Amino acid sequence: MVTDSETTNNGIQGFPKRLLELIGTESKLSFGRNVGITDSGLRKYLPPGKSLPTFEKLVAIARYKGVQLEWLATGQGPKEISQGEFICIPCISSQLPNHDTPWKSITSQGKYPLAAHELSAIQCDDPKQLLAINTEHDSTLISVVIDMGYTSLIDGYTYAIRAGDEICVRVIQKHSDGKIQMAGLSSFSTPDIAASENSIDVLGRVVLKTVR
């Protein structure tokens, strides 16, 4: 007779194959960057590796790919997240292929599940305008959700802004002379100054931020 603990242990041993399934055709470098795992660390979790990630990394993977945490960890239960509990929105990396690539043409690299209470707190008029962006700051992976319906800059709010081949997260401060100060998330970073709002490529206002 197979016990529940044996079933769970067998499921845990199958984690490398489930992880490989989730990576799919995405490059391992891109996947690792989006979930905060180094390339060498990721390879330890893939077949024939037997290492298991920490709970925090499991959560990051599950959120990035929009799957149930229990399925990812043990192989038990449904794989997909119930749409009644979550809404899944597109997710991209803050690194764009090149500075000429229109950011709206970037293919979604995964799904970011928003819980019902998070969506309610955001108070978004149109969930189709929501986009998740994974960015790294001081070696910490930060996921931000932006509302692309709000691109007009308001003093004191945080926005996702395109700078060449990268999407940056900046806090806006308007000066009386019309210039725009864009401060990074770190108090040690030097703010950028823009001559006017028209010179800034705004992707959307940040409505949610999570740190992994």
Secondary structure, DSSP 8 states (H G I E B T S, - for coil): ---HHHHHHHHHHTHHHHHHHHHTTS-HHHHHHHHT--HHHHHHHSTT------HHHHHHHHHHHTB-HHHHHHS-S-SB--TTTEEEEEEEESB-S-TTS-GGGS---EEEEEEHHHHHHHT-S-GGGEEEEEEEETTEEEEEEEETT--S--TT-EEEEEETTEEEEEEEEE-TTS-EEEE-SSTTS--EEES-GGGSEEEEEEEEEEE-
